[in-house]
């Protein structure tokens, strides 16, 4: 059966009751809690959900409020100049086996990554996905700019293929052209890459298939 909350409903391909899912930037588990509490005539989520974050307070809270049988929470050692990290090691996915996951997703991760880190995360997502499975990422698109473009956001400073809002805090808000992300993700090995184009939303979505 298909299950509905974002990001799973956003691209209606994912029967998730037993899927292996990685959520990068899990925060306080805003999407994980829907799967934790899901019960449809006795059918519950019985897969494995791995939530990754750089904030130790988020990870500690999630570990206390989600069962360890279905949910695992990992402190990442990724450092961000815009968001305070808390001393983890690695990027949070290093312990995940090759070709073992059904879905890797994040809400707004790409909007805080410069080109090199974006490529590293994309290659790592490709590594851990099973063939034929999907990565979903939201991002600021300059091909379909957000409604805040030319007011709150200008993305006037360029670093490689990344366009940043602030030179002092470059990872605070980062945008990309779809064509540049398409080439990068194809170079990472993804067999197909689709982009949403909704003019009234802040961030578009990438759907990449291994």
N, C-alpha and C positions, 0 to 999 in steps of 0.2 A: 504494500500500500504506500501511497505517497503521503508525506507529512508536510505541514504547512508553514511554520514560522520562518521569518527572514533569518538566514539567507536561503533556507531550503526551499521555500516556495518561490523565490525570485526566479529560479530556473527550474521548472517542474520536471526534474529528471531523477530525483533522489529518494528511493525507498529507504528510510533511515532507521527503521526499528532495530536493525542489527548491524548498522554500518560502523566502521572505524573512522572517527572524525577528529580533525585537529583544528582548534580555534586559536589563532595567533592574536594576542591582545585580548585575552578572555575577560579581563577586568573582574567584576564581581559575579560573573557567570550569567549575564543577562540572557544569553541564548541557551546555555546549558540547562538553566532551570526549567525551561519549557520541556526539554526532553526528560529531565528528572521526574517531572510531575505528570508526564503524558500517560494516560490510561484510556484506551479505547476498547471498551468491552473486554477488559482484562489483558489487552495487548499493550505491553510496555516497551520502552526503549531498552534493549538488552545488548547493545553494542559497547564500544569503548570510546569515550570522549576524552581527548587530551587537550587541556586548556593551558596556554602558555602566556606569561606576562612578565614584565620587568619589575612590577611592583610587588614586593614581598607581602604587603598588607592585603592585597587582593588574593594572592595565592594562599596565605594563611586562612583567610575568611572562607574561601571556597573549599579548602580541605576540611574545614569544620562543618560545612553545610551540605556537602554532597557525598554520597556513598562511594567508597573506594573501589567497590566491585565494578562500577560502570564508569567512574570518573577519576581521572588522574590530572593533577595540576603541577606544573613545572615552572620553576623560577628561571627566567632567561638571564644570561649575562650580557645581552645586547645593551649597548650604551647609547643614550640619546641626549643631545644637547637641549632638547625641548621638554623631555619627560624624565623625571628622576628614576634611575634604576636602583636596585637594591642588592647587588653583589652576587647574582647567580653566576653560573659558568656555562659557556657555550651559548648557542642560540635557542636552546630549548627543544630542538628536534633531533639532536645528535644521537639520542638513545633510541630513536624510532627506526625500525628495520626498513630496509629497501622494499619498495613495492608492496607496502602493507596497509595503506590507508585508502579509504573510499572517497573522502572529501577533505580538502584543506581550504580553510576560508579565513578571512579577516575583514572586519569592518574598519576601514580607514587606515590600515597599515601602510599601504602604498602612498597615501597622502602625506606620510612623514619620512619617506625614504628617498635618499639620493640614488643616483644611477647604480653605483657599485653595490650598495646594500640591497637595492631592489632586485638586482640580478642574483645576488647570493641567496636571498629568500626564495626567489622563483626557482632556482636550480635545486634548492633543498626540498621545496614542495614537489618538484618533478621526481626527485629521488625517492621520496617516501610514498608517492601515489602508486596504486596498482595501475597497470596499463588499462586504458579506457575510462579511467575515473577522472574526477574534476577538481580544479582549483577555482575558487571564487574570490575575487578581490574587488573592493570599491576603491575609487581613486578620483582625484580632480582631473578632469579632461579639458584640454584646450581645444579639442575638436568639437566637443559639445560643452561649452563653458557653463559654470554654475550661474544661477541668477544673481549672485553677488559679484560677478566679474565686472571690472571697471568701477566698482564702488568699494566694497570691503576687500576684494581680491584683485590684484593686477598681475601677479606672477611675472614681473618684469625682468627679474634677474635670472640668467641662465647659467647652469653648471652642467656641462655635457648635454645630455638630452633632457635633463631635469630643469624645470622653470620654478623658481622659488619666490616666495612673497617677501622674505626678509633676508638680507645678506648677513645680518648679525645672528639670526636664528634660522638658518636655512631649512631645518627639518620641521619647522613649525607648520608650514603649509607648502606642499610640493605638487606641481601639476605636470602632466605629460601630454603630448600629442599621441593619438591612438596609433598612428603609423609607426612611431618610435617604439611603443610598447609591443606592437605586433612583431616587429623584427626581433626585439630582445627575447620575447617568449618563444618565438620560433627557433632562435639560436639556442635556447635552453632545451629544446627538444619537443615542445608541445605540438601535437599533431593538428589541433584546430584551436583557434582563438576567436571568440566573439565579443563584441562590445555593445552595451546598451547605448541608447541615444535618447534620453528623456530630458527635454530642455528645461524643465522646472525643478529638477532635483539638484542637490548640492554635489553629489558624487555619483558618477556612473559606475557600472559594474563590468568587470572582465570575467568571462567564463572560458577557461582554458582546459582542454582535454588532453590527457597524456596519450 
